Amino acid sequence: MNIENAILRYKDYGKNVKLIDRDVNLSTANFINSLIGPRRAGKSSIMLIYMNKLYKENKKVIFINGEDIDFEGLTVNDLDKIEIEIRRIYNINASDKVYLFIDEVQNFPNWSKWMRTLFDENLYNLSVSGSTSELSQDQLPIELRGRSIETLVLPFSFKEYCKAKKIAYEKYVNFEKNALIVNAFSDFMKYGGYPEVVKSEDIEFRKQILLSIYTTVMQKDLIDKYNIRKKPEFKLFINSLFESSCRNFSIENLIKFLDIKGLKISKQAAFNYLDYAQSVFLIHLIYPYSKKLKVRLTNPRVYPIDQGIMRLFTEDDGKSLEDIVFIELFRRRANVMYYKSDKSDVDFAIVEKNIIKELIQVSYSIENPNAYAREINSLINASKETGCKDLKILTFNEKKTINTENLEIEVIPIWRWLLNL
């Protein structure tokens, strides 16, 4: 362990580096900026964008990488040494206002109490990032509650993808020929929004990056972090979740499936595995809408946090579109559920104060008469049952308005919906 090296290595880190702007802003208020989201989704880059603004204002800016190898073996007693080295290396005195950025802060022992100590010193403006939900508001340690502002960082949205590709989409959407946007969206649908993937034009390299992200999360953020002993069972369990993307799954059926493969896990272990996968933003679950709490906690559907990762397991374009819509709703912090009854099955119900405000169906195309009838009838029945009148069908590239049974259903290309056009 060499704390001095770990701090010196990042002096003036990222100064003048050029990065793609994200649709994410950090607060300038006197709170800890807490950036959460999947590994390699761009949390460090957002820190660097903010840091460069501060560099230009001649502020004292310090970056610490919580995954630096020189911090390996760090103990609680060593945390004070980090601050001592910071003050020495950066020549900080009591009157200085210091902007301290710590990436992957959860790797430090007792990190939350340490952050609280630094915050209370009133010397540092703190921004921290983490690839686990431990930094999110609902799981934040009690000592940081009321002192932290959470910022969710996901892989690029389609709007950010267009920005990265220098596609001025506003120029094309009002014309009949919008092939550039449609082709860009097709690429986004297949390979997802991880920044490293978006920046590359090499298809095979993109696939390698996606596989690398998945295997790193599997090993480092899950197996190592949670000390998983039954590695084959765990890997097959997580892989099976991805193969169940965008549909209901059953813990009991997954246990039976593993048993058939000669791999045994307990029900409690299975629930633990599911929690672990959610904690590192690998997947997210949504539940059925119901006014009964007992029903709302059953029959979840699983959605990967990036469609590119999902396509390592399935190349179903319909599932990719559905996952894209979910991710955007999650990004917008909507309260997302699904709606299912004897006569209806709607992909997404946006709920406010236990009332459905919007119903969204996702279909690659409704040109086929069977698909048309299925999606329309499902929305009509759900509308009658819930009273919701805001009805949408999101498709790959079909646009129309359907008036039926005193209801208006908007059919919108997903790329238009993503770009708010």
KEVORO-518728 format. One line per field, with one value per residue (C-alpha): residue in three letters; chain; x negated, y, z. Coordinates in steps of 0.05 Angstrom, whole numbers, plus 5000, padded with zeros to 4 digits. Layout:
// residues N
resn c(ALA;...)
chain c(A;...)
x c(X;...)
y c(Y;...)
z c(Z;...)
This chain:
// residues 421
resn c(MET;ASN;ILE;GLU;ASN;ALA;ILE;LEU;ARG;TYR;LYS;ASP;TYR;GLY;LYS;ASN;VAL;LYS;LEU;ILE;ASP;ARG;ASP;VAL;ASN;LEU;SER;THR;ALA;ASN;PHE;ILE;ASN;SER;LEU;ILE;GLY;PRO;ARG;ARG;ALA;GLY;LYS;SER;SER;ILE;MET;LEU;ILE;TYR;MET;ASN;LYS;LEU;TYR;LYS;GLU;ASN;LYS;LYS;VAL;ILE;PHE;ILE;ASN;GLY;GLU;ASP;ILE;ASP;PHE;GLU;GLY;LEU;THR;VAL;ASN;ASP;LEU;ASP;LYS;ILE;GLU;ILE;GLU;ILE;ARG;ARG;ILE;TYR;ASN;ILE;ASN;ALA;SER;ASP;LYS;VAL;TYR;LEU;PHE;ILE;ASP;GLU;VAL;GLN;ASN;PHE;PRO;ASN;TRP;SER;LYS;TRP;MET;ARG;THR;LEU;PHE;ASP;GLU;ASN;LEU;TYR;ASN;LEU;SER;VAL;SER;GLY;SER;THR;SER;GLU;LEU;SER;GLN;ASP;GLN;LEU;PRO;ILE;GLU;LEU;ARG;GLY;ARG;SER;ILE;GLU;THR;LEU;VAL;LEU;PRO;PHE;SER;PHE;LYS;GLU;TYR;CYS;LYS;ALA;LYS;LYS;ILE;ALA;TYR;GLU;LYS;TYR;VAL;ASN;PHE;GLU;LYS;ASN;ALA;LEU;ILE;VAL;ASN;ALA;PHE;SER;ASP;PHE;MET;LYS;TYR;GLY;GLY;TYR;PRO;GLU;VAL;VAL;LYS;SER;GLU;ASP;ILE;GLU;PHE;ARG;LYS;GLN;ILE;LEU;LEU;SER;ILE;TYR;THR;THR;VAL;MET;GLN;LYS;ASP;LEU;ILE;ASP;LYS;TYR;ASN;ILE;ARG;LYS;LYS;PRO;GLU;PHE;LYS;LEU;PHE;ILE;ASN;SER;LEU;PHE;GLU;SER;SER;CYS;ARG;ASN;PHE;SER;ILE;GLU;ASN;LEU;ILE;LYS;PHE;LEU;ASP;ILE;LYS;GLY;LEU;LYS;ILE;SER;LYS;GLN;ALA;ALA;PHE;ASN;TYR;LEU;ASP;TYR;ALA;GLN;SER;VAL;PHE;LEU;ILE;HIS;LEU;ILE;TYR;PRO;TYR;SER;LYS;LYS;LEU;LYS;VAL;ARG;LEU;THR;ASN;PRO;ARG;VAL;TYR;PRO;ILE;ASP;GLN;GLY;ILE;MET;ARG;LEU;PHE;THR;GLU;ASP;ASP;GLY;LYS;SER;LEU;GLU;ASP;ILE;VAL;PHE;ILE;GLU;LEU;PHE;ARG;ARG;ARG;ALA;ASN;VAL;MET;TYR;TYR;LYS;SER;ASP;LYS;SER;ASP;VAL;ASP;PHE;ALA;ILE;VAL;GLU;LYS;ASN;ILE;ILE;LYS;GLU;LEU;ILE;GLN;VAL;SER;TYR;SER;ILE;GLU;ASN;PRO;ASN;ALA;TYR;ALA;ARG;GLU;ILE;ASN;SER;LEU;ILE;ASN;ALA;SER;LYS;GLU;THR;GLY;CYS;LYS;ASP;LEU;LYS;ILE;LEU;THR;PHE;ASN;GLU;LYS;LYS;THR;ILE;ASN;THR;GLU;ASN;LEU;GLU;ILE;GLU;VAL;ILE;PRO;ILE;TRP;ARG;TRP;LEU;LEU;ASN;LEU)
chain c(A;A;A;A;A;A;A;A;A;A;A;A;A;A;A;A;A;A;A;A;A;A;A;A;A;A;A;A;A;A;A;A;A;A;A;A;A;A;A;A;A;A;A;A;A;A;A;A;A;A;A;A;A;A;A;A;A;A;A;A;A;A;A;A;A;A;A;A;A;A;A;A;A;A;A;A;A;A;A;A;A;A;A;A;A;A;A;A;A;A;A;A;A;A;A;A;A;A;A;A;A;A;A;A;A;A;A;A;A;A;A;A;A;A;A;A;A;A;A;A;A;A;A;A;A;A;A;A;A;A;A;A;A;A;A;A;A;A;A;A;A;A;A;A;A;A;A;A;A;A;A;A;A;A;A;A;A;A;A;A;A;A;A;A;A;A;A;A;A;A;A;A;A;A;A;A;A;A;A;A;A;A;A;A;A;A;A;A;A;A;A;A;A;A;A;A;A;A;A;A;A;A;A;A;A;A;A;A;A;A;A;A;A;A;A;A;A;A;A;A;A;A;A;A;A;A;A;A;A;A;A;A;A;A;A;A;A;A;A;A;A;A;A;A;A;A;A;A;A;A;A;A;A;A;A;A;A;A;A;A;A;A;A;A;A;A;A;A;A;A;A;A;A;A;A;A;A;A;A;A;A;A;A;A;A;A;A;A;A;A;A;A;A;A;A;A;A;A;A;A;A;A;A;A;A;A;A;A;A;A;A;A;A;A;A;A;A;A;A;A;A;A;A;A;A;A;A;A;A;A;A;A;A;A;A;A;A;A;A;A;A;A;A;A;A;A;A;A;A;A;A;A;A;A;A;A;A;A;A;A;A;A;A;A;A;A;A;A;A;A;A;A;A;A;A;A;A;A;A;A;A;A;A;A;A;A;A;A;A;A;A;A;A;A;A;A;A;A;A;A;A;A;A;A;A;A;A;A;A;A;A;A;A;A;A;A;A;A;A;A;A)
x c(5000;4973;5022;4975;4969;5044;5056;4998;5018;5081;5055;5085;5123;5163;5143;5164;5189;5245;5307;5377;5425;5478;5549;5529;5513;5481;5509;5468;5506;5473;5488;5448;5458;5471;5465;5493;5502;5472;5398;5369;5433;5395;5394;5320;5329;5384;5337;5283;5330;5346;5273;5251;5300;5269;5198;5215;5238;5172;5205;5168;5191;5171;5189;5181;5191;5220;5197;5124;5080;5040;5101;5104;5103;5127;5157;5200;5139;5107;5164;5134;5069;5105;5127;5058;5027;5080;5065;4990;4988;5038;5013;5081;5094;5156;5183;5181;5245;5227;5267;5255;5278;5275;5290;5316;5318;5351;5283;5259;5271;5326;5333;5398;5372;5309;5351;5391;5327;5300;5367;5371;5301;5333;5268;5288;5341;5351;5371;5369;5388;5404;5425;5471;5538;5507;5501;5574;5622;5663;5601;5556;5525;5560;5501;5506;5581;5601;5530;5527;5559;5564;5550;5566;5516;5537;5507;5519;5591;5609;5605;5534;5518;5537;5494;5435;5444;5453;5522;5563;5628;5670;5653;5683;5745;5790;5776;5805;5735;5706;5662;5602;5640;5672;5606;5574;5630;5622;5549;5567;5619;5567;5507;5533;5508;5444;5397;5339;5386;5417;5348;5327;5347;5318;5375;5331;5295;5362;5382;5316;5328;5398;5373;5316;5364;5409;5353;5321;5386;5398;5329;5310;5376;5413;5371;5314;5355;5407;5358;5399;5376;5421;5394;5423;5492;5488;5465;5520;5572;5552;5547;5617;5643;5619;5650;5716;5710;5775;5819;5842;5796;5803;5750;5778;5771;5700;5682;5713;5675;5609;5627;5637;5567;5541;5531;5568;5582;5631;5689;5656;5592;5633;5665;5596;5569;5627;5614;5540;5554;5600;5551;5498;5549;5543;5618;5681;5748;5818;5881;5955;6001;6052;6083;6068;5997;5993;6005;5955;5899;5909;5891;5836;5810;5736;5703;5628;5600;5570;5598;5528;5513;5580;5563;5505;5561;5617;5620;5695;5708;5776;5744;5690;5742;5780;5716;5698;5766;5758;5688;5713;5771;5722;5677;5736;5749;5820;5856;5860;5903;5938;6012;6042;6113;6155;6166;6104;6028;5994;5919;5914;5961;5937;5965;5973;6005;6028;6066;6045;6031;6004;6005;5950;5947;5883;5884;5833;5890;5966;5973;5990;6065;6054;6003;6050;6109;6068;6037;6099;6147;6099;6097;6172;6188;6135;6164;6234;6210;6166;6196;6130;6138;6065;6050;5988;5959;5884;5857;5793;5815;5891;5930;6005;6064;6117;6187;6230;6284;6280;6206;6145;6083;6018;5971;5902;5833;5791;5735;5783;5807;5735;5718;5782;5803)
y c(5000;5068;5124;5178;5144;5134;5208;5235;5191;5232;5302;5347;5285;5295;5368;5394;5326;5330;5289;5282;5324;5284;5304;5301;5359;5358;5401;5461;5463;5444;5370;5309;5293;5218;5189;5119;5072;5012;5002;5038;5077;5143;5165;5182;5221;5263;5278;5298;5344;5380;5379;5414;5470;5478;5475;5534;5573;5558;5518;5466;5400;5331;5263;5197;5130;5081;5023;5044;4984;5026;5029;4953;4931;4998;4997;5045;5071;5090;5137;5195;5184;5198;5266;5281;5265;5306;5367;5359;5344;5398;5449;5459;5506;5516;5574;5535;5508;5441;5401;5328;5273;5201;5147;5079;5104;5040;5006;5044;5014;5051;5097;5129;5149;5175;5217;5244;5264;5300;5334;5359;5389;5438;5440;5396;5400;5325;5285;5209;5153;5080;5020;4993;5016;5028;5101;5108;5147;5087;5049;5106;5096;5136;5182;5210;5219;5290;5307;5274;5288;5227;5229;5168;5154;5103;5084;5136;5153;5156;5232;5226;5173;5223;5276;5228;5211;5285;5272;5336;5299;5363;5371;5305;5291;5339;5305;5241;5214;5204;5145;5173;5174;5106;5074;5106;5080;5010;5012;5037;4981;4927;4951;4994;5057;5041;5099;5055;5017;5080;5109;5048;5032;4962;4912;4856;4903;4928;4856;4846;4908;4886;4817;4849;4893;4834;4788;4844;4859;4784;4772;4836;4867;4803;4741;4776;4828;4779;4722;4675;4603;4567;4601;4555;4559;4634;4647;4603;4636;4706;4684;4654;4722;4753;4698;4715;4788;4827;4772;4742;4695;4649;4637;4566;4551;4577;4532;4473;4491;4492;4426;4393;4417;4383;4449;4459;4524;4541;4589;4638;4636;4649;4711;4734;4725;4766;4822;4822;4830;4889;4921;4931;4957;4895;4885;4917;4886;4914;4887;4883;4941;4926;4963;4901;4902;4826;4824;4880;4839;4778;4757;4806;4819;4828;4883;4890;4960;4960;4928;4915;4870;4836;4819;4776;4728;4743;4780;4790;4860;4863;4851;4902;4955;4939;4942;5009;5037;5011;5040;5108;5106;5086;5144;5191;5164;5143;5095;5037;4975;4929;4917;4848;4823;4768;4811;4853;4851;4919;4926;4990;5027;5094;5101;5163;5159;5089;5112;5093;5156;5126;5058;5040;4980;4964;4926;4924;4932;4930;4924;4850;4844;4796;4842;4902;4867;4842;4909;4951;4905;4900;4976;4984;4933;4961;5031;5008;4972;5028;5091;5112;5151;5165;5106;5094;5041;5050;5017;5014;5065;5070;5134;5143;5159;5106;5127;5070;5061;5134;5126;5156;5113;5145;5101;5131;5110;5095;5140;5199;5184;5180;5246;5279;5297)
z c(5000;4979;4992;4967;4899;4894;4904;4863;4803;4794;4804;4750;4727;4663;4656;4587;4566;4515;4531;4504;4544;4580;4598;4671;4717;4785;4841;4864;4931;4996;4991;4974;4900;4897;4827;4821;4763;4726;4719;4658;4644;4648;4721;4719;4655;4685;4743;4693;4656;4721;4743;4679;4691;4760;4732;4687;4748;4782;4837;4878;4847;4872;4842;4879;4846;4896;4853;4851;4867;4917;4961;4966;5038;5064;5134;5172;5209;5142;5120;5159;5121;5055;5080;5107;5040;5003;5045;5037;4963;4945;4996;5026;5084;5127;5085;5019;4988;4958;4907;4922;4874;4895;4844;4867;4939;4964;4960;5020;5089;5129;5069;5091;5160;5126;5078;5137;5172;5110;5099;5171;5165;5116;5077;5019;4965;4956;4895;4900;4852;4861;4819;4873;4899;4968;4948;4927;4971;4992;5015;5036;5105;5158;5171;5100;5095;5084;5063;4995;4927;4883;4808;4767;4710;4659;4592;4537;4522;4448;4451;4480;4428;4373;4406;4408;4335;4317;4289;4290;4292;4292;4218;4196;4236;4197;4131;4102;4091;4160;4143;4181;4247;4235;4218;4279;4323;4293;4313;4383;4388;4372;4412;4468;4500;4538;4520;4497;4451;4422;4406;4367;4295;4297;4308;4334;4381;4407;4423;4459;4501;4520;4539;4579;4617;4633;4656;4698;4733;4743;4773;4808;4829;4844;4856;4891;4928;4954;4963;4919;4932;4883;4821;4766;4799;4806;4735;4705;4750;4726;4653;4659;4683;4619;4578;4614;4595;4586;4613;4679;4713;4773;4826;4835;4761;4759;4818;4782;4718;4756;4790;4721;4704;4767;4803;4869;4906;4962;4953;4999;4958;4895;4927;4949;4878;4851;4901;4883;4809;4823;4871;4817;4766;4722;4720;4746;4764;4753;4784;4765;4780;4834;4892;4933;4962;4962;4887;4873;4903;4858;4787;4770;4700;4690;4649;4636;4645;4575;4513;4486;4545;4536;4464;4488;4505;4455;4389;4392;4365;4399;4467;4452;4438;4501;4542;4511;4532;4603;4610;4587;4636;4691;4670;4676;4746;4728;4775;4725;4732;4682;4675;4668;4673;4642;4580;4578;4582;4576;4579;4620;4667;4693;4763;4806;4875;4859;4797;4727;4687;4623;4589;4540;4494;4456;4390;4334;4285;4285;4209;4217;4231;4289;4322;4310;4343;4401;4419;4407;4444;4503;4510;4501;4555;4602;4592;4608;4670;4697;4669;4639;4573;4557;4511;4468;4424;4412;4349;4310;4258;4251;4265;4265;4310;4320;4342;4367;4419;4439;4454;4420;4415;4392;4352;4356;4332;4393;4368;4365;4435;4460;4429;4455;4384)
